[in-house]
Amino acid sequence: MTDVVGAGAVDRGPAGLSGRDHEREVLDGLLAGAWESRGGAVVLLGEAGSGKTALLDSCARAASGRARLLRCTGVQSEAELPYAGLQVLLRGTLNGVRSLPERQLLALRGAIAPDEAPAGDRFLVGAATLGLLDELAEERPGVVLVDDAHWLDLETMDALLFAARRLGMGRVAVVFAAHEDAAAFDGAPGLPVLHLGPLTDGEGAALLAGRAPDLHPAVSSRILGLAQGNPLALVELVAALTPAQRDGSEPLDAREIAVLPASWRVRRIFDERIRALPAPTRLLLTAAAADDTGDVALLVAAGERLGVAARDLGPAEAADLVRVSGRRLGFRHPLARAAAYQGAVLVERTAAHRALAEAASAAGDMGRRAWHLAAATVGYDEEVAAELERSAELFRSRGGRAAVAAAYRRSARLTEDQAARSLRLAAASAAAAEAGQAELAGTLADEAGPVSSPAAFARLASVRAALEHEQGRAESARLLLVEATSRVTADRPAMGAWLLFESAAMAWAAPDPVAAARDTRARAAPLDFGGHPVHRGASGVLDMLAGDPVGGVAAIREFAGYVVRTRHERSLTDQVRLHGWDMLLGEFRAVHDEAVVLERECRAEGAVGVLPRVLLRLARLRLFLGRHRDAYTTAVEGLEIACDTGQHHLAAMLSGVLAVLAALDGEEPDGTHGPGGGEGPRRTAVPGGDDGPDGGDRQAGGPSSAGRDLCPHAAPVPIWLTRAQALLDLGLGRYDRALHRFTVLTGGPYRHLMVSVHSLPDQVEAAVRTDRAAGAGPAAERFARWAEATGTVWAAAVELRCRALLAADDAGAEELYERALAAHEGDGRPFEEARTRLLYGEWLRRAKRRAAAREALTAALESFERMPAAAWANRARTELRALGAAPAAPPPGADPVGRLTAQELRVVRLAATGLSNRDIGARLFLSPRTVGYHLSNAYPKLGVTSRAALGTLDLG
């Protein structure tokens, strides 16, 4: 941590900032926002020497005296050490922490001081980083500057991006600077990006005039041509000129490297300065360039092993290549670091890494020791490979999945034995897949080649299948898993059962799910899984998907019981993975209660990366249970976290919930407002799919593009978008269009068991309304078979409603409607019950039984308004008007809770329970200041003035 003294806006001082007026204005605004509790972040992208570092320096000067400055620079040689960047950025800041939640504090300590605790979920570290920055800013605003961010380790980037997108109303400003080709900021929504292009000739000439007013015009013109608009090149090229070259009496050709870009010409200048240094200084400078900590004590310890001393840094300081301040050393510019490291010969680099490895070992940092040893090793070395393998597991305990992959990969490179090498590459591939590095995972899986170990073979099959699935090739993924199941099961029945379970999940997203399920079931039939419960669950899923609900129900119910009984024996990730398959049985309340427990555990453990999948399940369950407002707030939170954590496939599925909710509320599925008129985030649909009963089709397409402010690659998921559009058509009385869409859902190319089953009663209703009742029989019969097999009360009630719609005579219809309403009592599906009342009321009105019709329609209207489901409420209101009643739409202020945004509603509900802003922030992964901001916005909407008054409100 660095504290600075002074004051001011972004400094205009350095001539190197000439021509960056727009960028300076943006940074001025960013810092001013932090002073006024409007935190934010900006990304600067440009080529080396384009002025990024100069702009960061100007921010540091502007923060002087007004802010706490935290700064770090990514280093290529340590880009694969988990949390290496965060350790440098936040070292020393935990000493004064007072109120960071315990789970977050432990996670952050595990990241910054790995000997103290495991880091856990890397996104929890991001939440903890946000909390820490917010707490540090209570005393004075904070400014975080990250240079060469493209060289930061993935875990540090995940944590910082998670925090930067959630600064909200905090007093923190974050500026990232990275190379223009940096992939780390691809798809990073919520962060404005400034691209630093080349300076114009006029801007460059102004910069040169400020640096060298005596420069000959012809020389100035040549320098402008060589620099190609690169500010650092202009500065360094003119500084390297001799007096004779400045006045034009000596030609510049000796310094012209026409085939190289401007930034490399600057590198050449740094190379020349370094070569002019004494040999001991060059060697110490190489060690400094290989180390990312900037710790002078560590560098001095490494220097002693190289036979050089701290005083040997003097010439490098005099040449303005490095700057030493207290216990910290920093290079003047990232290009100077690159020149110091890459300009050294191999023997110098290996010597530096070995010295740093010994120094790291003495300091107890075994992770850095392993990496430096690996960097110093040429050829095969099993001892170093084994140490890297041990470090990989150390990184795993710290949540560094990308680092695990890198360590195993480097370990494999050092391994001569082919079998051991393949095992290490398989482990690297699996870890890369877990870290979201799909392309790398595929490359490593291919490199592993044939493996003899069943465990390695199964792991590689899972990785390859997941990669195929990500590319939308679900059928190919399923076949890979089925083949692996056949190969592994004889030796490892339990492993085979898990592979079969994965293949059953893949069948959901196959182009023909029914055929895929039948094929998987047939191939697995001859195999002996030893009665493993997971095999039983996979068999039940395949039976249900293949059209045998009777055969599948018992197996799934048994499997669900096994999952609940053994939940404490497995990780939270595995619990989430196995949970929820009994949704296929329509037992939504029981599954919901279990999902609530999982959600509570995710929040308690800070499992941010797992939480979106649980929120997806909860959102769908709350939709099915008619709790539309809860479904909306849950889905929006899940969508925000899924986008923050880069889980676009989960964002796709969460967008499906929002699309359906929009349709039920009478809006097009890509509408921008929440149920009840709330000003929630734009609903979105994003490419992706699911491997389970609450999932969707993986093949993206369709017209929806809303919500791209949350996920920039947003695109609708066809099956859920189609269902949403069909429901909207049905609610608005567009029955022909609705029938067409429901027919596609129940038997077309997007067929999906859950969506298909839920759409069958809707198809029956649309068919009856278009006078095609005769064609609705098969849909009604299919739903009846499913309802009978599952035995759920709500399904029995809806089945009776379908029969009432198709009844041949009035007496039969009335009896069936009455039986359906009796069955609905307490069934947990208020939306379906209200729909039954609506249909019964419509039937009663046509039968001229006005009083009974008014009673049924009024009850339906009240229920729809409570959910809310505006499209269906309007339909009930229209029917009542036809009876001569005049039910008015609720006045705009009648539902104050409906005026809240999704985030405000989540915050006020937690505040009403007595939680503090800090506790609420810990649960929702927000800063306490942002929580306070949402409360201050919510109070006037609710008509209250204090937290205490929230407890008197009905917040749904």
Summary of the structure (lengths in Angstrom):
residues: 956
radius of gyration: 32.0
end to end distance: 45.2
largest distance: 110.9
contacts: 3578
relative contact order: 0.06
helix: 65%
strand: 4%
